Amino acid sequence: PAARGFGHIAFNVEDVYKACEKLDENGVRFQKKPHEGRMRGLAFALDPDGYWIEICSRGRGLGWSENFNLSQTMLRVKDGPKSVEFYTKHLGMTLLRRSDFKRWKFSLFFLASLSPA
């Protein structure tokens, strides 16, 4: 289908390779390990239901006490601009960035709930 709904969630870690090694040692299954494929340095673990969990780098020394912090949730939608309008107008989110990938025929819209300054 053109829109398949939920895509994946992502967690940031200081070292993707070390985090994935620990997950692997604990029996977590992977769709893609950080040394595989074209996109090196990020991974996709699988939860018990087979949902993808992206493991990506947050950079070092940012002061996070947790090994894993929630980074993002990815949703597949039919109409990106219409969805952005919904989330900004009705849920108060802010569009941070849009990236278009014409070659692969998709776009990414990054939204966040921002606290007032």
C-alpha positions in Angstrom: 0.0 0.0 0.0 1.0 3.6 -0.5 0.8 4.3 3.2 1.6 1.5 5.6 1.1 3.4 8.9 3.6 3.0 11.7 7.2 2.9 10.5 9.7 2.6 13.4 10.9 4.3 16.6 14.5 5.4 17.1 16.8 5.6 20.1 20.0 7.6 20.4 23.1 6.1 22.0 26.7 7.3 22.4 28.2 4.4 20.5 26.0 2.5 18.1 28.5 -0.4 17.7 28.9 -1.0 21.5 25.2 -0.7 22.1 24.3 -3.2 19.4 27.0 -5.6 20.6 25.3 -5.5 24.1 21.9 -6.0 22.6 23.1 -8.9 20.5 24.7 -10.5 23.5 21.3 -10.3 25.2 19.5 -12.1 22.4 18.0 -9.1 20.6 17.4 -9.8 16.9 18.4 -7.4 14.2 17.0 -6.3 10.8 20.4 -4.6 10.1 23.5 -4.3 12.2 25.7 -1.1 12.1 28.4 -2.7 9.9 25.9 -4.0 7.3 24.5 -2.3 4.2 25.1 1.1 2.7 24.2 3.1 5.8 27.0 2.3 8.2 26.9 3.3 11.8 23.2 2.8 12.4 21.2 -0.3 13.1 17.7 -1.6 13.2 16.9 -4.0 16.1 13.6 -5.9 16.2 11.3 -5.8 19.2 9.4 -9.0 20.2 6.6 -8.1 17.7 9.0 -7.5 14.8 8.8 -3.7 14.9 12.0 -2.0 13.8 13.9 0.1 16.4 16.5 2.4 14.9 19.7 2.7 16.9 21.5 5.9 16.0 24.3 8.0 17.4 23.5 11.1 19.5 27.2 12.2 19.8 29.4 11.9 22.8 29.5 14.0 25.9 25.9 15.4 25.8 25.2 14.5 29.4 22.6 11.8 29.0 22.5 9.5 31.9 20.5 6.8 30.1 22.2 4.4 27.7 19.2 4.7 25.3 17.1 7.9 24.9 14.0 8.1 22.7 14.9 10.0 19.6 11.9 9.9 17.2 8.9 8.0 15.9 8.5 7.6 12.2 5.1 7.3 10.6 4.3 6.5 7.0 1.5 8.9 5.8 -0.4 9.3 2.5 -0.1 13.0 2.2 2.9 14.6 4.0 1.9 18.3 3.8 -1.7 17.5 4.9 -0.3 15.5 7.9 2.1 18.4 8.8 -0.8 20.8 8.7 -2.8 18.5 11.1 0.1 18.0 13.6 1.0 21.7 13.6 -2.5 23.1 13.6 -4.2 20.7 16.0 -1.4 19.4 18.2 0.9 22.4 18.4 3.9 20.8 16.8 6.5 22.7 14.8 8.0 21.7 11.5 11.7 21.7 12.0 12.9 20.4 8.6 11.7 18.8 5.4 14.0 16.6 3.2 12.9 15.5 -0.2 14.4 12.4 -1.9 13.0 12.7 -5.4 15.1 9.7 -6.7 13.4 7.4 -4.2 10.1 9.2 -4.3 9.7 10.1 -0.6 10.0 13.0 1.8 10.9 13.3 5.4 9.2 15.8 7.7 10.8 16.4 11.1 8.3 17.8 13.7 8.7 18.5 17.4 6.8 19.8 20.4 8.8 22.7 21.5 8.5 24.5 24.8 7.9 28.2 24.8 11.1 30.2 25.1 
